[in-house]
């Protein structure tokens, strides 16, 4: 059995320690982590993208960066800026794909699947947060939905 008391600030580092969000801030932190993880993939994608797709990847990366910054402020900086293991996975997947194939509009199906997880995390946080934060979260989600709509022609 692993002793999570050795690192009480980051119990998620212990795989046997599974908890569900219980406070509004837990839901905001989960959303923050999803966004940082998605941004990690786009960081690599921007570097590896074909020139005609680079602006799209940059738009997603920059939007996620702005959203992560806003959420960090809502949480008074009490976030894990590195995200989770999923961020590392996202980077690896993009790097491997770039090695074997081009990073262009053909990745949009994968992008949309990942962004749907971010949208679900937004909805979860909206449902479980305080009213003043709800409006800001809805506005951020609308920005992401708008970007997805503007890139729909790439599918």
N, CA, C and O atoms as a DFTB+ gen file, in Angstrom:
620 C
 N C O
     1  1       0.846      -1.180       0.000
     2  2       0.000       0.000       0.000
     3  2       0.888       1.238       0.000
     4  3       1.891       1.294       0.711
     5  1       0.519       2.211      -0.787
     6  2       1.294       3.435      -0.898
     7  2       0.820       4.444       0.136
     8  3      -0.382       4.592       0.356
     9  1       1.749       5.133       0.765
    10  2       1.413       6.122       1.771
    11  2       1.283       7.485       1.094
    12  3       2.286       8.126       0.783
    13  1       0.032       7.928       0.866
    14  2      -0.187       9.209       0.199
    15  2       0.089      10.377       1.128
    16  3       0.116      11.522       0.678
    17  1       0.294      10.122       2.398
    18  2       0.601      11.221       3.307
    19  2       1.985      11.801       3.022
    20  3       2.307      12.892       3.493
    21  1       2.802      11.083       2.258
    22  2       4.106      11.608       1.889
    23  2       3.985      12.779       0.928
    24  3       4.876      13.625       0.865
    25  1       2.899      12.833       0.188
    26  2       2.682      13.916      -0.749
    27  2       1.204      14.312      -0.714
    28  3       0.495      14.102      -1.698
    29  1       0.728      14.879       0.393
    30  2      -0.698      15.184       0.514
    31  2      -1.172      16.245      -0.469
    32  3      -2.363      16.306      -0.773
    33  1      -0.278      17.076      -0.970
    34  2      -0.675      18.104      -1.925
    35  2      -0.960      17.552      -3.304
    36  3      -1.619      18.204      -4.114
    37  1      -0.469      16.358      -3.577
    38  2      -0.678      15.755      -4.894
    39  2      -1.036      14.279      -4.750
    40  3      -0.289      13.415      -5.209
    41  1      -2.175      13.982      -4.114
    42  2      -2.527      12.577      -3.932
    43  2      -2.785      11.876      -5.258
    44  3      -2.748      10.647      -5.316
    45  1      -3.051      12.639      -6.343
    46  2      -3.292      12.022      -7.642
    47  2      -2.046      11.335      -8.203
    48  3      -2.140      10.595      -9.183
    49  1      -0.891      11.567      -7.600
    50  2       0.318      10.897      -8.049
    51  2       0.339       9.438      -7.618
    52  3       1.128       8.645      -8.132
    53  1      -0.516       9.090      -6.686
    54  2      -0.636       7.716      -6.229
    55  2      -1.784       7.062      -6.998
    56  3      -2.941       7.414      -6.769
    57  1      -1.501       6.120      -7.901
    58  2      -2.569       5.542      -8.717
    59  2      -3.622       4.792      -7.911
    60  3      -4.730       4.585      -8.408
    61  1      -3.316       4.381      -6.689
    62  2      -4.306       3.673      -5.887
    63  2      -5.225       4.647      -5.162
    64  3      -6.181       4.231      -4.507
    65  1      -4.944       5.926      -5.273
    66  2      -5.725       6.943      -4.583
    67  2      -6.650       7.616      -5.589
    68  3      -6.275       8.603      -6.221
    69  1      -7.870       7.078      -5.735
    70  2      -8.839       7.613      -6.684
    71  2      -9.904       8.376      -5.909
    72  3     -10.548       7.834      -5.011
    73  1     -10.075       9.633      -6.271
    74  2     -11.147      10.406      -5.662
    75  2     -11.929      11.109      -6.754
    76  3     -11.396      11.425      -7.818
    77  1     -13.164      11.342      -6.482
    78  2     -14.008      12.117      -7.368
    79  2     -14.016      13.550      -6.848
    80  3     -13.850      13.776      -5.650
    81  1     -14.207      14.517      -7.739
    82  2     -14.259      15.901      -7.278
    83  2     -15.407      16.085      -6.291
    84  3     -16.510      15.580      -6.500
    85  1     -15.132      16.807      -5.224
    86  2     -16.173      17.015      -4.219
    87  2     -16.492      18.483      -3.994
    88  3     -17.561      18.808      -3.478
    89  1     -15.595      19.364      -4.367
    90  2     -15.834      20.788      -4.161
    91  2     -15.854      21.493      -5.516
    92  3     -15.351      20.957      -6.503
    93  1     -16.429      22.681      -5.563
    94  2     -16.378      23.440      -6.827
    95  2     -14.953      23.619      -7.348
    96  3     -14.719      23.541      -8.554
    97  1     -14.011      23.857      -6.454
    98  2     -12.628      24.032      -6.896
    99  2     -12.042      22.741      -7.462
   100  3     -11.202      22.793      -8.360
   101  1     -12.471      21.583      -6.954
   102  2     -12.024      20.313      -7.527
   103  2     -12.445      20.216      -8.996
   104  3     -11.671      19.779      -9.848
   105  1     -13.677      20.628      -9.275
   106  2     -14.183      20.585     -10.650
   107  2     -13.416      21.570     -11.529
   108  3     -13.110      21.270     -12.683
   109  1     -13.110      22.732     -10.988
   110  2     -12.318      23.719     -11.743
   111  2     -10.913      23.187     -12.003
   112  3     -10.371      23.366     -13.094
   113  1     -10.325      22.536     -11.008
   114  2      -8.980      21.967     -11.196
   115  2      -8.990      20.853     -12.242
   116  3      -8.061      20.745     -13.043
   117  1     -10.036      20.027     -12.239
   118  2     -10.141      18.979     -13.263
   119  2     -10.220      19.603     -14.655
   120  3      -9.577      19.126     -15.590
   121  1     -11.005      20.663     -14.787
   122  2     -11.099      21.368     -16.065
   123  2      -9.742      21.951     -16.443
   124  3      -9.311      21.834     -17.590
   125  1      -9.079      22.570     -15.492
   126  2      -7.750      23.141     -15.740
   127  2      -6.794      22.061     -16.269
   128  3      -6.066      22.280     -17.238
   129  1      -6.810      20.909     -15.624
   130  2      -5.923      19.819     -16.022
   131  2      -6.234      19.354     -17.438
   132  3      -5.320      19.126     -18.230
   133  1      -7.523      19.210     -17.764
   134  2      -7.905      18.810     -19.128
   135  2      -7.368      19.819     -20.147
   136  3      -6.840      19.438     -21.192
   137  1      -7.507      21.093     -19.832
   138  2      -7.079      22.149     -20.754
   139  2      -5.561      22.146     -20.913
   140  3      -5.059      22.259     -22.031
   141  1      -4.830      22.021     -19.816
   142  2      -3.365      21.997     -19.881
   143  2      -2.895      20.762     -20.659
   144  3      -1.938      20.839     -21.430
   145  1      -3.562      19.640     -20.456
   146  2      -3.207      18.423     -21.191
   147  2      -3.455      18.598     -22.692
   148  3      -2.632      18.192     -23.513
   149  1      -4.586      19.201     -23.044
   150  2      -4.882      19.448     -24.460
   151  2      -3.857      20.410     -25.050
   152  3      -3.376      20.202     -26.164
   153  1      -3.526      21.454     -24.313
   154  2      -2.548      22.432     -24.783
   155  2      -1.196      21.777     -25.037
   156  3      -0.499      22.147     -25.982
   157  1      -0.821      20.819     -24.213
   158  2       0.463      20.133     -24.389
   159  2       0.538      19.469     -25.758
   160  3       1.575      19.517     -26.419
   161  1      -0.550      18.855     -26.179
   162  2      -0.574      18.248     -27.507
   163  2      -0.467      19.294     -28.609
   164  3       0.218      19.090     -29.610
   165  1      -1.153      20.415     -28.412
   166  2      -1.103      21.476     -29.421
   167  2       0.264      22.164     -29.460
   168  3       0.677      22.660     -30.508
   169  1       0.960      22.197     -28.334
   170  2       2.323      22.757     -28.338
   171  2       3.188      22.018     -29.353
   172  3       3.914      22.634     -30.133
   173  1       3.103      20.701     -29.332
   174  2       3.878      19.884     -30.269
   175  2       3.299      20.012     -31.675
   176  3       4.038      20.097     -32.656
   177  1       1.971      20.025     -31.759
   178  2       1.320      20.095     -33.059
   179  2       1.710      21.364     -33.824
   180  3       1.921      21.317     -35.036
   181  1       1.806      22.481     -33.129
   182  2       2.189      23.731     -33.778
   183  2       3.576      23.590     -34.399
   184  3       3.809      24.042     -35.520
   185  1       4.483      22.968     -33.675
   186  2       5.857      22.789     -34.187
   187  2       5.932      21.824     -35.367
   188  3       6.764      21.995     -36.258
   189  1       5.068      20.817     -35.375
   190  2       5.161      19.749     -36.369
   191  2       4.162      19.898     -37.517
   192  3       4.236      19.148     -38.491
   193  1       3.236      20.842     -37.422
   194  2       2.151      20.956     -38.402
   195  2       2.654      21.420     -39.761
   196  3       3.630      22.161     -39.879
   197  1       1.954      20.956     -40.767
   198  2       2.184      21.462     -42.117
   199  2       1.816      22.945     -42.120
   200  3       0.940      23.364     -41.364
   201  1       2.468      23.736     -42.954
   202  2       2.233      25.191     -42.951
   203  2       0.759      25.581     -43.091
   204  3       0.312      26.530     -42.447
   205  1       0.006      24.866     -43.919
   206  2      -1.400      25.230     -44.129
   207  2      -2.288      24.890     -42.924
   208  3      -3.425      25.356     -42.856
   209  1      -1.798      24.102     -41.992
   210  2      -2.574      23.726     -40.804
   211  2      -2.054      24.417     -39.538
   212  3      -2.717      24.388     -38.501
   213  1      -0.902      25.023     -39.618
   214  2      -0.267      25.604     -38.429
   215  2      -1.151      26.656     -37.744
   216  3      -1.201      26.701     -36.515
   217  1      -1.848      27.500     -38.516
   218  2      -2.713      28.521     -37.911
   219  2      -3.842      27.904     -37.092
   220  3      -4.212      28.426     -36.041
   221  1      -4.383      26.795     -37.575
   222  2      -5.449      26.108     -36.837
   223  2      -4.903      25.580     -35.512
   224  3      -5.499      25.804     -34.458
   225  1      -3.782      24.887     -35.566
   226  2      -3.176      24.348     -34.342
   227  2      -2.816      25.477     -33.378
   228  3      -2.999      25.349     -32.168
   229  1      -2.308      26.574     -33.916
   230  2      -1.946      27.721     -33.078
   231  2      -3.182      28.314     -32.410
   232  3      -3.129      28.707     -31.244
   233  1      -4.283      28.380     -33.135
   234  2      -5.523      28.922     -32.562
   235  2      -5.987      28.094     -31.370
   236  3      -6.371      28.646     -30.339
   237  1      -5.952      26.771     -31.509
   238  2      -6.354      25.913     -30.390
   239  2      -5.375      26.054     -29.227
   240  3      -5.793      26.179     -28.076
   241  1      -4.082      26.037     -29.522
   242  2      -3.074      26.158     -28.460
   243  2      -3.242      27.471     -27.693
   244  3      -3.239      27.482     -26.462
   245  1      -3.388      28.565     -28.421
   246  2      -3.497      29.875     -27.771
   247  2      -4.784      30.008     -26.968
   248  3      -4.786      30.611     -25.895
   249  1      -5.873      29.452     -27.476
   250  2      -7.134      29.486     -26.730
   251  2      -6.991      28.710     -25.428
   252  3      -7.414      29.179     -24.372
   253  1      -6.392      27.519     -25.504
   254  2      -6.199      26.728     -24.290
   255  2      -5.261      27.444     -23.306
   256  3      -5.466      27.371     -22.094
   257  1      -4.263      28.117     -23.806
   258  2      -3.350      28.863     -22.925
   259  2      -4.104      29.974     -22.198
   260  3      -3.926      30.163     -20.995
   261  1      -4.942      30.708     -22.923
   262  2      -5.731      31.778     -22.288
   263  2      -6.694      31.202     -21.251
   264  3      -6.835      31.753     -20.159
   265  1      -7.348      30.105     -21.589
   266  2      -8.292      29.487     -20.652
   267  2      -7.571      28.964     -19.413
   268  3      -8.068      29.123     -18.298
   269  1      -6.423      28.351     -19.592
   270  2      -5.660      27.858     -18.434
   271  2      -5.263      29.015     -17.535
   272  3      -5.327      28.902     -16.311
   273  1      -4.857      30.122     -18.129
   274  2      -4.484      31.298     -17.348
   275  2      -5.676      31.832     -16.555
   276  3      -5.541      32.166     -15.378
   277  1      -6.831      31.912     -17.194
   278  2      -8.029      32.411     -16.511
   279  2      -8.442      31.480     -15.365
   280  3      -8.804      31.939     -14.282
   281  1      -8.383      30.178     -15.615
   282  2      -8.737      29.230     -14.555
   283  2      -7.739      29.279     -13.408
   284  3      -8.132      29.183     -12.245
   285  1      -6.473      29.424     -13.712
   286  2      -5.462      29.534     -12.667
   287  2      -5.758      30.741     -11.773
   288  3      -5.603      30.671     -10.554
   289  1      -6.179      31.828     -12.380
   290  2      -6.532      33.016     -11.589
   291  2      -7.768      32.763     -10.737
   292  3      -7.824      33.192      -9.585
   293  1      -8.763      32.070     -11.293
   294  2      -9.954      31.733     -10.506
   295  2      -9.589      30.876      -9.299
   296  3     -10.210      30.965      -8.240
   297  1      -8.573      30.048      -9.485
   298  2      -8.132      29.135      -8.418
   299  2      -6.979      29.713      -7.607
   300  3      -6.342      29.002      -6.830
   301  1      -6.712      31.003      -7.790
   302  2      -5.656      31.704      -7.047
   303  2      -4.300      31.005      -7.168
   304  3      -3.515      30.962      -6.221
   305  1      -4.049      30.461      -8.357
   306  2      -2.759      29.824      -8.613
   307  2      -2.597      28.447      -8.002
   308  3      -1.524      27.854      -8.110
   309  1      -3.628      27.926      -7.365
   310  2      -3.549      26.616      -6.714
   311  2      -3.835      25.509      -7.730
   312  3      -4.844      24.809      -7.638
   313  1      -2.930      25.365      -8.697
   314  2      -3.088      24.376      -9.762
   315  2      -1.775      23.640      -9.970
   316  3      -0.710      24.097      -9.556
   317  1      -1.877      22.501     -10.616
   318  2      -0.688      21.751     -11.017
   319  2      -0.399      22.153     -12.456
   320  3      -1.033      21.643     -13.380
   321  1       0.536      23.047     -12.652
   322  2       0.801      23.623     -13.969
   323  2       1.261      22.603     -14.994
   324  3       1.202      22.870     -16.194
   325  1       1.713      21.452     -14.552
   326  2       2.188      20.415     -15.466
   327  2       1.066      19.555     -16.030
   328  3       1.301      18.748     -16.929
   329  1      -0.146      19.715     -15.517
   330  2      -1.240      18.871     -15.974
   331  2      -1.086      17.458     -15.450
   332  3      -0.603      17.242     -14.338
   333  1      -1.501      16.497     -16.265
   334  2      -1.447      15.100     -15.838
   335  2      -0.620      14.290     -16.838
   336  3      -0.045      14.836     -17.780
   337  1      -0.576      13.013     -16.619
   338  2       0.114      12.100     -17.522
   339  2      -0.472      12.195     -18.937
   340  3       0.230      11.953     -19.918
   341  1      -1.741      12.544     -19.036
   342  2      -2.395      12.632     -20.343
   343  2      -1.726      13.687     -21.225
   344  3      -1.677      13.519     -22.444
   345  1      -1.222      14.750     -20.649
   346  2      -0.507      15.761     -21.422
   347  2       0.717      15.176     -22.097
   348  3       1.005      15.483     -23.253
   349  1       1.435      14.334     -21.375
   350  2       2.605      13.659     -21.934
   351  2       2.185      12.706     -23.044
   352  3       2.854      12.607     -24.072
   353  1       1.079      12.010     -22.832
   354  2       0.551      11.107     -23.856
   355  2       0.181      11.900     -25.109
   356  3       0.497      11.487     -26.224
   357  1      -0.488      13.039     -24.923
   358  2      -0.878      13.865     -26.066
   359  2       0.339      14.303     -26.879
   360  3       0.318      14.264     -28.109
   361  1       1.397      14.718     -26.183
   362  2       2.624      15.118     -26.878
   363  2       3.218      13.950     -27.663
   364  3       3.632      14.107     -28.811
   365  1       3.253      12.784     -27.032
   366  2       3.831      11.610     -27.673
   367  2       3.031      11.194     -28.908
   368  3       3.610      10.850     -29.938
   369  1       1.720      11.225     -28.804
   370  2       0.870      10.834     -29.930
   371  2       1.113      11.760     -31.124
   372  3       1.249      11.300     -32.257
   373  1       1.165      13.054     -30.863
   374  2       1.396      14.011     -31.961
   375  2       2.790      13.800     -32.552
   376  3       2.953      13.810     -33.773
   377  1       3.782      13.612     -31.704
   378  2       5.152      13.405     -32.198
   379  2       5.262      12.139     -33.048
   380  3       5.910      12.145     -34.095
   381  1       4.642      11.077     -32.605
   382  2       4.686       9.817     -33.350
   383  2       3.954       9.966     -34.679
   384  3       4.431       9.505     -35.716
   385  1       2.804      10.607     -34.638
   386  2       2.068      10.818     -35.895
   387  2       2.908      11.646     -36.867
   388  3       2.965      11.340     -38.058
   389  1       3.557      12.689     -36.362
   390  2       4.375      13.548     -37.219
   391  2       5.535      12.775     -37.827
   392  3       5.979      13.089     -38.932
   393  1       6.019      11.785     -37.127
   394  2       7.127      10.976     -37.637
   395  2       6.697      10.144     -38.851
   396  3       7.461       9.971     -39.801
   397  1       5.458       9.629     -38.803
   398  2       4.975       8.736     -39.849
   399  2       4.066       9.400     -40.867
   400  3       3.874       8.873     -41.963
   401  1       3.508      10.543     -40.524
   402  2       2.491      11.157     -41.375
   403  2       2.546      12.670     -41.193
   404  3       3.263      13.177     -40.331
   405  1       1.793      13.370     -42.002
   406  2       1.739      14.823     -41.888
   407  2       0.738      15.238     -40.818
   408  3      -0.265      14.562     -40.586
   409  1       1.031      16.361     -40.173
   410  2       0.077      16.954     -39.244
   411  2      -0.654      18.034     -40.031
   412  3      -0.166      19.150     -40.211
   413  1      -1.847      17.655     -40.494
   414  2      -2.643      18.578     -41.288
   415  2      -4.110      18.375     -40.931
   416  3      -4.420      17.826     -39.873
   417  1      -5.012      18.811     -41.802
   418  2      -6.438      18.742     -41.470
   419  2      -6.935      17.325     -41.236
   420  3      -8.032      17.142     -40.707
   421  1      -6.150      16.308     -41.619
   422  2      -6.540      14.923     -41.358
   423  2      -6.588      14.594     -39.860
   424  3      -7.194      13.597     -39.470
   425  1      -5.967      15.407     -39.034
   426  2      -5.993      15.154     -37.587
   427  2      -7.230      15.744     -36.908
   428  3      -7.412      15.569     -35.703
   429  1      -8.080      16.441     -37.664
   430  2      -9.207      17.132     -37.038
   431  2     -10.172      16.193     -36.329
   432  3     -10.765      16.582     -35.323
   433  1     -10.349      14.973     -36.818
   434  2     -11.211      14.026     -36.096
   435  2     -10.663      13.768     -34.698
   436  3     -11.414      13.754     -33.723
   437  1      -9.347      13.564     -34.605
   438  2      -8.727      13.344     -33.295
   439  2      -8.820      14.605     -32.442
   440  3      -9.072      14.529     -31.240
   441  1      -8.618      15.757     -33.063
   442  2      -8.722      17.027     -32.329
   443  2     -10.123      17.159     -31.743
   444  3     -10.270      17.497     -30.569
   445  1     -11.143      16.900     -32.540
   446  2     -12.523      17.039     -32.060
   447  2     -12.838      16.071     -30.925
   448  3     -13.533      16.430     -29.975
   449  1     -12.331      14.847     -31.022
   450  2     -12.561      13.891     -29.917
   451  2     -11.947      14.424     -28.625
   452  3     -12.574      14.373     -27.567
   453  1     -10.725      14.931     -28.713
   454  2     -10.080      15.490     -27.527
   455  2     -10.807      16.723     -27.008
   456  3     -10.966      16.897     -25.800
   457  1     -11.246      17.577     -27.929
   458  2     -11.943      18.792     -27.511
   459  2     -13.311      18.475     -26.907
   460  3     -13.799      19.217     -26.054
   461  1     -13.931      17.379     -27.342
   462  2     -15.197      16.968     -26.721
   463  2     -14.990      16.617     -25.248
   464  3     -15.877      16.849     -24.427
   465  1     -13.842      16.067     -24.914
   466  2     -13.544      15.787     -23.505
   467  2     -13.365      17.092     -22.729
   468  3     -13.782      17.193     -21.575
   469  1     -12.753      18.077     -23.356
   470  2     -12.596      19.388     -22.710
   471  2     -13.973      20.022     -22.519
   472  3     -14.255      20.579     -21.457
   473  1     -14.827      19.943     -23.532
   474  2     -16.182      20.501     -23.412
   475  2     -16.962      19.819     -22.290
   476  3     -17.688      20.481     -21.548
   477  1     -16.818      18.504     -22.163
   478  2     -17.493      17.783     -21.072
   479  2     -16.980      18.263     -19.717
   480  3     -17.759      18.392     -18.773
   481  1     -15.684      18.529     -19.612
   482  2     -15.120      19.031     -18.354
   483  2     -15.639      20.441     -18.068
   484  3     -15.879      20.788     -16.912
   485  1     -15.812      21.251     -19.109
   486  2     -16.416      22.577     -18.923
   487  2     -17.822      22.429     -18.352
   488  3     -18.169      23.090     -17.373
   489  1     -18.624      21.569     -18.956
   490  2     -20.013      21.407     -18.506
   491  2     -20.068      20.904     -17.068
   492  3     -20.910      21.344     -16.287
   493  1     -19.180      19.990     -16.721
   494  2     -19.123      19.479     -15.355
   495  2     -18.776      20.607     -14.381
   496  3     -19.402      20.740     -13.330
   497  1     -17.789      21.406     -14.730
   498  2     -17.386      22.518     -13.856
   499  2     -18.504      23.551     -13.754
   500  3     -18.754      24.084     -12.673
   501  1     -19.177      23.838     -14.861
   502  2     -20.276      24.812     -14.844
   503  2     -21.386      24.353     -13.897
   504  3     -21.939      25.147     -13.136
   505  1     -21.697      23.074     -13.957
   506  2     -22.767      22.510     -13.134
   507  2     -22.427      22.553     -11.651
   508  3     -23.320      22.644     -10.809
   509  1     -21.145      22.486     -11.330
   510  2     -20.726      22.325      -9.943
   511  2     -19.981      23.524      -9.356
   512  3     -19.350      23.401      -8.306
   513  1     -20.044      24.664     -10.010
   514  2     -19.300      25.811      -9.485
   515  2     -20.250      26.891      -8.983
   516  3     -21.464      26.819      -9.175
   517  1     -19.671      27.878      -8.345
   518  2     -20.446      29.008      -7.836
   519  2     -20.912      29.878      -9.000
   520  3     -20.260      29.936     -10.042
   521  1     -22.038      30.547      -8.816
   522  2     -22.656      31.354      -9.873
   523  2     -21.706      32.357     -10.528
   524  3     -21.723      32.479     -11.753
   525  1     -20.878      33.081      -9.768
   526  2     -20.004      34.053     -10.444
   527  2     -19.038      33.399     -11.431
   528  3     -18.691      33.998     -12.449
   529  1     -18.607      32.186     -11.135
   530  2     -17.685      31.488     -12.023
   531  2     -18.407      30.850     -13.211
   532  3     -17.825      30.671     -14.281
   533  1     -19.665      30.515     -13.011
   534  2     -20.418      29.828     -14.059
   535  2     -20.465      30.653     -15.345
   536  3     -20.257      30.114     -16.432
   537  1     -20.731      31.925     -15.233
   538  2     -20.816      32.784     -16.420
   539  2     -19.484      32.826     -17.167
   540  3     -19.455      32.791     -18.397
   541  1     -18.394      32.901     -16.428
   542  2     -17.077      32.931     -17.066
   543  2     -16.766      31.598     -17.749
   544  3     -16.202      31.571     -18.843
   545  1     -17.134      30.504     -17.103
   546  2     -16.908      29.186     -17.703
   547  2     -17.731      28.999     -18.972
   548  3     -17.253      28.448     -19.963
   549  1     -18.981      29.469     -18.924
   550  2     -19.838      29.360     -20.104
   551  2     -19.240      30.174     -21.254
   552  3     -19.262      29.734     -22.403
   553  1     -18.715      31.342     -20.951
   554  2     -18.091      32.178     -21.989
   555  2     -16.857      31.490     -22.573
   556  3     -16.644      31.521     -23.785
   557  1     -16.052      30.874     -21.720
   558  2     -14.867      30.165     -22.218
   559  2     -15.283      28.974     -23.083
   560  3     -14.697      28.733     -24.139
   561  1     -16.290      28.237     -22.633
   562  2     -16.763      27.088     -23.424
   563  2     -17.283      27.567     -24.775
   564  3     -17.045      26.923     -25.797
   565  1     -17.985      28.684     -24.783
   566  2     -18.505      29.231     -26.040
   567  2     -17.370      29.590     -26.998
   568  3     -17.504      29.415     -28.210
   569  1     -16.257      30.088     -26.465
   570  2     -15.096      30.386     -27.313
   571  2     -14.558      29.122     -27.970
   572  3     -14.214      29.129     -29.152
   573  1     -14.488      28.044     -27.206
   574  2     -14.006      26.777     -27.755
   575  2     -14.995      26.235     -28.784
   576  3     -14.591      25.765     -29.847
   577  1     -16.279      26.299     -28.471
   578  2     -17.284      25.826     -29.423
   579  2     -17.235      26.639     -30.719
   580  3     -17.393      26.091     -31.810
   581  1     -17.017      27.934     -30.591
   582  2     -16.900      28.791     -31.768
   583  2     -15.693      28.371     -32.623
   584  3     -15.796      28.284     -33.846
   585  1     -14.567      28.114     -31.980
   586  2     -13.379      27.687     -32.724
   587  2     -13.632      26.349     -33.418
   588  3     -13.205      26.148     -34.555
   589  1     -14.314      25.448     -32.745
   590  2     -14.656      24.169     -33.366
   591  2     -15.573      24.382     -34.567
   592  3     -15.407      23.733     -35.599
   593  1     -16.534      25.288     -34.435
   594  2     -17.425      25.597     -35.553
   595  2     -16.661      26.208     -36.729
   596  3     -16.913      25.865     -37.884
   597  1     -15.728      27.113     -36.431
   598  2     -14.967      27.775     -37.481
   599  2     -14.023      26.820     -38.211
   600  3     -13.604      27.099     -39.334
   601  1     -13.692      25.712     -37.585
   602  2     -12.802      24.734     -38.223
   603  2     -13.565      23.505     -38.729
   604  3     -12.948      22.521     -39.136
   605  1     -14.889      23.557     -38.707
   606  2     -15.705      22.403     -39.117
   607  2     -15.456      22.025     -40.569
   608  3     -15.586      20.854     -40.924
   609  1     -15.109      22.970     -41.403
   610  2     -14.882      22.694     -42.826
   611  2     -13.659      21.801     -43.050
   612  3     -13.468      21.291     -44.154
   613  1     -12.838      21.607     -42.030
   614  2     -11.635      20.788     -42.177
   615  2     -11.895      19.299     -41.996
   616  3     -11.021      18.472     -42.260
   617  1     -13.085      18.963     -41.550
   618  2     -13.413      17.539     -41.319
   619  2     -13.534      16.780     -42.610
   620  3     -13.803      15.579     -42.598
